[in-house]
Amino acid sequence: MLASAPTLLALRFEAVRQAIVERARTESGKVRAAARPFLETREAVEAALALVEEARTLHAEPLMLPLAGLPDVRPLAARAARGGMLDPQELLQVTAALFAFDHTAAALEARAERLPRLAEIARAIPDTGKLPSRLERSIEPSGAISDSASPGLKAARDRTRGLHRTIKARLDDLLHDEAFKANLQEQYYSVRHERYVVPVLSQHQRLVPGIVHNASQTGQTLFVEPEALIGLGNELAIAQSVVLEEERQVLLELSELVGDQAEGIERGIAACAELDEAEAAAALSDALKARRPELEPEDGQLALIRLRHPLLALGGADVVPNDVELRGPARSLVISGPNAGGKTITLTAVGLVALMVRAGLPVPVGDGSRLPLFKTVDSAVGDSQDLSRGLSTFSAHVTQLRDICASAGSGALVLIDEIAADTDPKEGAAIATAVLETLLSQGAVALVTTHLEELKALAHLDPRFVNARVGFDAARMAPTYRLQLGAAGSSSAIDVARRVGLPEAICVRATELAKNAGGALAQALVAAN
């Protein structure tokens, strides 16, 4: 397993997946994006990165594949394959999918030389021959079945249309007959229960022979099918039943044709989902101005040039880019500096970038960036207090360190925020040093943040350690968020306290106490002992 659930949560990898989901244009593509996996091998990672780059090339033309709103018609095709009858609206969905298949396959086959990976995926899309045109000819955009769907349907509809015209002509003749009109409530005809009727005054019913199909609420008007039209009405009813049967036969025939293509449709939707996911990942990469880093062996160098935190960059923040490098024998970066200065942001940016690369995604770094393809990513970032188990902040943190030391080996990236804090600084520094030495001896790469002075000194004693500090602008009383490699930083705690509004008198007194803290503490300890 690349990373535990707590690490994925701390580094917010799910937000990256969600960003891809939001850019996918099909439901099946969104499902793929939501479950985008971490890839096991270097070859798989390289192939995934190359696929995203091809999709970015496609967008640069600019061209988007015709996948927007592509319905997942696999359940419909499967039902049709089992002998089920699809209704016109369902057949319209299949029609849209099949035309999207054809246009997508054609677009990528025409670019196969430049975009071989995308084209290879598209070759799984079936050629359904004349079926899309047959469906389009048979089902109108409104969902009505077209006359051209079958000769039998057209003939049946022509017959009903002719009968309608004949009946209406007879009714017009009756309505112009003065003796007949005298028996009507009004001079019009309508349809009741699919039969043509006229509104007859109830007291004149015997004067208009025929079948009563309805009456007004008052009972003063009866809706009568005149006797002279009953035979034609019967013929019309029979003709309409023939139309319904012909329509049913059309739907059954079209459904059978769709069912015959069920396996191909299954492959086509799966291929389009993969293409949609690739385009969505490309859209995310474009939004991040991301690049494809060079992949080093697991013991190779880490050099993230102009690194920006992916989620901050995606959110539109004005992110300060920083270089994070471990070259030569260096395997651990010790980041120090003021609170709220960007130490944790840098830490989590490196971790999130490592996860994104393992998911086959370009990352927001500059040219010349390279990093190992880490086997695992472990972290102790964020609030480690576990009250439910009765552990203090420090105890829970040490428990995390214990678990990390037990699991992190060669090819591991370890991220620890405020290592061994919340205890006596001297003992905390000793624990931190021992933990880092253990991790490095096991082949891990470790990035930590700290305020411990003894830990900052490691870089001067052991070439495996490199210091880095986040800057603080004393004139503005604000962090610069700029990471400087090779230097240890001051916590600037009093400056930070002043910036967030601690009363000036307290800050002045704190400064006085800090200057004398070492000597006073030593004298007090001597006296106590």
N, C-alpha and C positions, 0 to 999 in steps of 0.2 A: 504494500500500500504506500503510495507516494506521500500522503499527508493524512493526519488524523482529522476527525471532525472538528475538534477545537481549533486546530491550526487553520483549517479551511475557513472557519468562522472568523478567527482573529485577522486573517489576511483578506477576508471578504472576497474570496474567489467566486462565490455564488453571484455577486454583483456583476462580475465579468460575464458569466453565463447569461444572466438576465439581459445584459446589454446586447448580446448577440440575439437572444430571443426577440427583443424589441425591434430588431432590424430585419428579422426573417419575415417573409411575405406569405408563407403558406403555413397551414396548421401543422402539417407533417414536418416541415422545416423547423418550426418552433419546438416541436417535441424533440427533434434531434439536438437542437441547440441547447435545450434545457438539460440534456443528459450528456453534453460533450465530455468525452472521457480524457483521462491522462494516458498518454501513449507509452507503450512499454519499451520500444526500441528506438535507437537513433534513426534507423531507416524510416520508421513510421513518422517520427517527428519531422524529419527532413521533407518527407512526402507531403505531410499536412501543411507545412509552411509554404512549400512550393505551390500547393493547390490554392491557398489563400492569395499568394502573389499573382497567380494566373487570373483569379477573379478580380483583383485590383486592376490588372491590365485590361480586362474586359470593361470595367467601369470607366477607365480612362479614355475609351474610344470616343464618346461615351455610349455604352450599351448595357441595359439591364435585361436579363432574360425574361421572357413573358410568363412569369410565374405568379404575378400578383393575384391573390384570390383563388389560386388553383385549388379546387375542392378535392378532398381526399375521397375518391370514389371507389376505393378498394372494397368497402362493405357493399356498395351497390353492385359492383361487378361480381362479387362472391355470391350475392343473393340471386342474381340473374343466372349464374352458373348452376345454381341448385334448382333452376326452373321457375324462379320467381318472376313476376311481371313488374317492371319498373313503370312508374307513372311519368307523364310528360315532363314535369319539373325535374325529376331525377335523371331523365334522359338528357335534359338540357345541361345538367351538371357534367354528365359523362362527355357530352359534346365539347364543352369548354375545356375539359381535361385533355381530350384527344387532340384538339387543335393546339393547345399549349405544348403537348408532347411534340407534335410535328414541327412547330416553329422553334422550339428549344433545340431539338436535335439538329435541325437544318442550320441554325445559327452557329452552333458549336462545331459541326462537321466542316463548315466553311472556314473555320479558324483552327482546325485541328493541328496544323503545323506549328502555330504560335502558342496554342493552348492545349497541349496534348492530354494533360490530366483531366481537364474539364470535358474534353471531347470523348475521352475513354469512358467517363461516367455516363455521358449522354448516349453512348452506344447501347446501354442497357434499356433505353426507351424503345418500346416496340413500334414497328411500322404497322399500323392498323389498316393500311390500304385505303379503300373507299368508304370505310365505316363513318369517319367524321362527316364527310359530305352527305352520306345517306341520312345520317341523323339530322344534320342541318336542314336538309331538304324536307324531312318528314315532320319535324317539330319546329313550329314558329317561335320567335323570341318570347311571345306572350305565353307560351306553353300550350297553345292550341295545336291540334294535329292538322297538318296541311293536307289539302286535297291531293297533292302530288305524292302522298305517302304510299298510295297503292291505287291501281286502276279500279278495283272493286269499291274502294271508299269513295273515289270521285264519282263513279256511276251512281252509288247509293245516295250521295249528297245531291247530285243533279236531279235524281228522282224526287227527293223531298223538296228541293227548291221549286221544281215544276208544280208539284201539288200545292205548295204554299201560294204560288201565283194564281193557280186555277181557283182555289178556294177564295182568295181575296177578290178575284174578279167577280165571282158569283155573289159575294157579299156586297160588293159595290152595286151590282145590279139590284139586289134586294133593297138596299138603302135608298135607292132612287125610285123605288116603287111607292107611290103615294098611299096605297091601301096598306102596304106592309109598314111604312113609317108611322102610320097612325097608332100602331100598337106598341111603339117603343117609348121608353122613358126619355132617351136621347138618341141622336142619329150617329152611332159609332158601333164599332165591333171591337172585341178584345179576346184574350185567350184565358180560359180557365181550365185547369187540369189538362193542359196541352190540347184543348179543343177550342175551336173558334166559336164564339158565342155573341149574341146581341142582347142588350138590356130591354127586356119585355116588361110592360106594366103587368103586375100580378093579375089584375082583373081581366086582362086580355090574353091570358095564357092559352085558352082554348083556340084562339084565333091564329096562334103561331105554333103549329105542331112541331114537336121536336123533343130533345132531351134537356131537362133542367140540370145544369152542372153546379149552380151556386145561386145564392140569393143575397140581397143586401141585408144589413142589420135590421132595418125596419120591416123587411119582408115585402115591401111595396114593389121591389124590382127583382125579377128573376132573370138569370143569365142562361139563355136558351141556345142550344145548338140547333139551328133550323133543320127540319127533316130532310130538306133537299141537299144538305151538306153532310149528312151522317155517313153516307157511303164514301165520300171523298175523305172525311175525317178518319174513317177506318183505314183507308189506304195509306194516309199520312202516318198513322200510328205504326202500321206495319213497316213502312219505309224507314221511319226513325229507328225502329228496333234493328233493322238491317244496318243502318249507319253505326249504331252502337256496337254491333257485333264486328263490323269491319274495323272500327277503331280499336276494339280489343285485339283483333288479329294483328293489326299493325304494331301495337305495343308488345304483344307476345313475340312477334318476329324480331323487332328491334332489340328486345331484351335478350333473346336467344343469341343474336349477333354479338351483343355486349358480353354475354356470359362466355362465349367462345374465346373472347380476348381477356378473360379474367386474369390468367397468369401473367400475360404481358402487361396488363394494367397495374398489377401488383409491383412488377419490376419498374415500370415507368414512374409510379408515384414515389417509390423508394429512391430512384435516381434523381428525381426532381427535388425531393427533400434534401438529398445530399448536396445538390447544386445550390439550393436555396440557403442552406447552412453556410456553404463556402462563400456565397455572395454576402451574407449577413456578417460573417467574420471579416470579410474584406471591407465592408462598410464601417465596421468598428475600427479596423486598422487605419482606414483613411481618416476617421474622426480623431484618432489618437496621433496621427502623423507617425505611425509606428514603423519600425524597421525589423528586418530579419537579422538577428545576430548570428555571428559565427559560433558554432557549437564546438566546444573544447572537450577533450577526454575528461573523465571524472576527476582526475588530479591536475587538470589544466588551469589556466589563469582565468580570473574573474576581472573583467574590465567593462563596466557599464558606463559608457560615455554619455554625458548629458542626460542622465536618467531622470525621468519625471514619474511621479506616482500615477499609475494608470487611472485610478478612479478620480483623483483630483483633476487630472487633465481632462477626463471625460466630462466632469462637472462644470467645465469652463473656467476653473480657477486659474489665476496667473501663477503658474507653478515655476519655482526657481529650479532649473536643471542642475544636477550635480554629477560629478564623476565619482564612481565607487570602484576602486581597483585593489586587487590583491595579486601582486606579481612576484616572480621569483619564488623564494621560500615562504613568503607570507601566506598564512592560512587563516588569520583571524584579524578582524577589524574592530578596534575598540573606539566607539564613538562617544565623545563627551561634549559638554557644553551646557548652556542654560536650559532650564525647563521651558517648554513651549517653543523650543528653537528648531524643531524639525528632526530630532534624533529618531524618534519612533517612526515618523513618516518615512525617513530614509530606510530604516530597518524593514518596514512592511513593504516598501516599494520593491526592494530586492527580492523579498520572498514572493510577492505576487508576480513579479516578472518571471521568476523561476518556474512558478506554477503555470503561467500562461505559455511559456515555451514548451513545457511538457504536454500542454494541450494543443500544440501546433499553431500557436498564435504569435504574430509579430508583436513587438513590444515598443513602448515609447522611449527609445534610446537613440543616440547619434551614431554616425558612421564609425566603424572601427570597434564596435562593441562585440564582446565575446564572453561566453560563460560556459562552465561545465554543464552537462546534462545531468543534473542531480538525481540520484536514485530516490532520495527521500528529502522532505522538508519538515523539520521539527521546529516548534516555536514555544516560547514562554513569553507571550505578549498580552498585555491587558491586565484586567483585574484577576488575580490568581486566588483571591480569598475564597475559601470553601466553607461557609458557615454550616452547611448541612452536615458536614463531617466533623465539625468542631475544630477545624484547623484555622490558625491565625494566617494572616497574609504571608508572613515569612515561612511558616511551616508548609503552607500549600505551595509556595514558590519552590522551596527545596524539594518537595515531592515531585514537582515538574522536572527539576534538574536531575533528580535521581532517575526518573523514567527516560529522560533524553539521553543520559549517559549510558543507560542500559541498551538503548536501541540504535543510537546514531553511530554508524560506522563509515567505512570508505564510501565516498560519493554522497554523503549527507550534507545538507545545508542546515545549520542550526542558527536560530534567531532568538536572542534573549534580551528582553527589555529590562533595564535596571537590575542587572544580575546581582544577586545576593544583597539586595538593599533591605531596608526595614529591620536592621539589626546593628550590632556594634560594628562600626566601619572597619576596624582592624580585622576582626574575625570574618566579616563579610568579604573583605578583599582576599583573605586567605582561601575562603571557600570558592570564590569566583576564580581565582588563579588555578586552584586544583582542578576545578571542573573544566576549565578551558584547556589545561594541559592534557587532561584525560581525553577530551573530545578530539584534540588535534592528534594525539598519539593513536587514536582509533581511525584516523583518516578523514575526519569531518572538516568542513569549512564552517567557521563560527563568526557571526557578527553580533556584537553586544553593545548596549548603551550603558553608561555608568556615570556616577559622580565620585567614584572611589579613586582617591589619588594614587594608592598603591597599584591599582590596576592600570592606570595610565602609564606607570613606569615600566610596565612589561616590555613595551616596544624598544626601550633602551637596553634591555637585558637579553631579549630573545628575538631573533630575526623572523620568527614565525608570526609575530604580532606587529600590527601597524596601527598607529593612532590616527584619529580623525576628529575634527571638532566642528561644531556648528557655530557660526559667528553671532556676535552680539554687538550692535551699534550703540556704544555708550552715549553718543551725542543725541541720538533719537530715543534712547532707552527702549530699543526694540530689537528683536532677533533679525538677522539677515537671511536666515534659512540657507545660507551658503555653506557647503561642506568643504573644509580644507583638510586635505590628506597630509599626514606626516606631522601633525601638531595636536597636542592635547588641549582641551578647552576648559575654561573656568565655568563653574556652575552659575556664576553671576546671580546668585539667589537673592541678594539684597536688591540688586537692580531690578530683577523681575518683580520682587515684592513691591518696590516703589512704583513700578509701571502699572500694577494692578490695583494700586490705591491704598497700600498700607500707610498709615500716617507717617509723615516725614520725621517726626520726633523719634518714633520707633526705629525707623530705618537708620537714622544717625546713630542712635544708641547701639544698634546691631553692628554697625560698622566699627565702632569703638571696641565692642566686645570681641569681634572677629579678629582684630589686630592683636589682641592680647590673649586670645583663647589658648594657644599652645602653651605659653609660659605659665599661665594661671592654672591650667589643667595639670601640668607636670608638677607644680608646687603642691597642689591639692592632693595629688596621688602620693607624693613623697610623705606628706604630713599624715595621710591616712594609714600608710604602711609603717 
